[in-house]
Amino acid sequence: MSELKQRINDDVKSAMRSKEKDLLGVLRLITAAIKQIEVDQRIELDDQQIIAVLDKLAKQHRDSIEQYEKADREDLAEKERFELTIVQKYLPAALSEEEIAQLIAAAIAETGAAGIKDMGKVMGILKSKAQGRADMGKLSAQVKAQLG
């Protein structure tokens, strides 16, 4: 079992012992998302794959927060913010703007990207290095700006 998955399972057990219903609910959502992929694909996820699942969950929570704020539903937005903080606890530390710029420059140099048609190669390298540590949409926009 991967280290990250074990950490999440341990946190589920401690949340059950301390009767923290809200935390337990979020942790169960995380474990359900992981288990769904494992059952569908008949594999055991490693840490990198779990980070990808957590990154997807975090993106969904950010989108929900945005939608709830537009609809003036602060109560629901607050619940999503709480869930997002729990999900982010298991993601690696976010990259700074400087680190992102260095990663992009290194990926462009490594692939020899000359124009926008090489963006896929650059993003392929960046995805493995920045997954869960940076918003891939913003990263993509920055790569596009540098190559375009």
TORTOR-237536 format. One record per residue (C-alpha): residue in three letters; x, y, z. Coordinates in steps of 0.1 Angstrom, whole numbers, padded with zeros to 4 digits, always signed. Layout:
! TORTOR-237536
ALAXYZ ...
//
This chain:
! TORTOR-237536
MET+0000+0000+0000 SER+0013+0034-0009 GLU+0025+0057+0019 LEU+0000+0084+0010 LYS-0029+0060+0010 GLN-0018+0046+0043 ARG-0017+0081+0058 ILE-0052+0088+0046 ASN-0065+0055+0060 ASP-0048+0063+0094 ASP-0065+0097+0094 VAL-0099+0081+0087 LYS-0094+0059+0117 SER-0084+0088+0140 ALA-0113+0109+0128 MET-0136+0080+0136 ARG-0121+0077+0171 SER-0124+0114+0178 LYS-0159+0115+0163 GLU-0151+0144+0138 LYS-0180+0139+0114 ASP-0171+0167+0090 LEU-0135+0156+0087 LEU-0145+0119+0084 GLY-0169+0128+0056 VAL-0142+0145+0035 LEU-0117+0116+0041 ARG-0143+0091+0030 LEU-0149+0111-0002 ILE-0112+0109-0008 THR-0109+0072-0001 ALA-0140+0066-0023 ALA-0125+0085-0052 ILE-0093+0064-0049 LYS-0111+0031-0045 GLN-0133+0039-0075 ILE-0103+0042-0098 GLU-0087+0011-0083 VAL-0118-0010-0089 ASP-0125+0004-0124 GLN-0089-0001-0136 ARG-0082-0032-0114 ILE-0049-0017-0102 GLU-0034-0004-0069 LEU-0027+0033-0072 ASP+0008+0045-0063 ASP+0015+0079-0046 GLN+0018+0098-0079 GLN-0016+0085-0091 ILE-0032+0093-0058 ILE-0018+0129-0061 ALA-0035+0131-0095 VAL-0068+0120-0079 LEU-0064+0146-0051 ASP-0055+0173-0076 LYS-0087+0166-0095 LEU-0107+0167-0063 ALA-0091+0200-0053 LYS-0099+0215-0087 GLN-0136+0204-0083 HIS-0137+0220-0049 ARG-0122+0253-0063 ASP-0148+0253-0091 SER-0176+0246-0067 ILE-0165+0275-0044 GLU-0165+0298-0074 GLN-0200+0287-0084 TYR-0214+0290-0049 GLU-0199+0325-0045 LYS-0215+0336-0078 ALA-0248+0323-0065 ASP-0243+0341-0032 ARG-0244+0308-0012 GLU-0217+0315+0013 ASP-0228+0286+0035 LEU-0221+0261+0008 ALA-0189+0279-0003 GLU-0176+0277+0033 LYS-0182+0239+0034 GLU-0163+0235+0001 ARG-0134+0256+0015 PHE-0132+0233+0045 GLU-0132+0202+0022 LEU-0105+0218+0000 THR-0082+0224+0030 ILE-0085+0188+0039 VAL-0077+0176+0003 GLN-0048+0201+0001 LYS-0033+0186+0033 TYR-0024+0155+0013 LEU-0010+0173-0018 PRO+0027+0182-0020 ALA+0036+0218-0013 ALA+0026+0243-0040 LEU+0053+0256-0063 SER+0062+0293-0062 GLU+0060+0314-0094 GLU+0098+0313-0096 GLU+0099+0275-0094 ILE+0072+0273-0120 ALA+0091+0296-0144 GLN+0122+0274-0139 LEU+0103+0242-0146 ILE+0088+0257-0178 ALA+0122+0269-0190 ALA+0138+0235-0182 ALA+0110+0216-0200 ILE+0112+0239-0231 ALA+0150+0234-0232 GLU+0147+0196-0227 THR+0122+0192-0255 GLY+0138+0218-0278 ALA+0103+0233-0282 ALA+0103+0261-0308 GLY+0067+0269-0312 ILE+0031+0263-0301 LYS+0031+0229-0320 ASP+0056+0216-0294 MET+0033+0225-0264 GLY+0022+0188-0259 LYS+0058+0177-0254 VAL+0065+0204-0229 MET+0032+0198-0210 GLY+0040+0161-0209 ILE+0072+0168-0190 LEU+0056+0194-0168 LYS+0027+0172-0158 SER+0049+0146-0142 LYS+0069+0173-0123 ALA+0041+0197-0113 GLN+0010+0175-0109 GLY-0007+0185-0076 ARG+0018+0212-0070 ALA+0005+0238-0095 ASP-0027+0246-0113 MET-0022+0228-0147 GLY-0045+0253-0164 LYS-0025+0283-0154 LEU+0007+0263-0162 SER-0006+0256-0197 ALA-0014+0293-0202 GLN+0022+0303-0192 VAL+0037+0277-0215 LYS+0015+0289-0244 ALA+0025+0325-0237 GLN+0062+0315-0238 LEU+0059+0294-0270 GLY+0035+0316-0288 
//
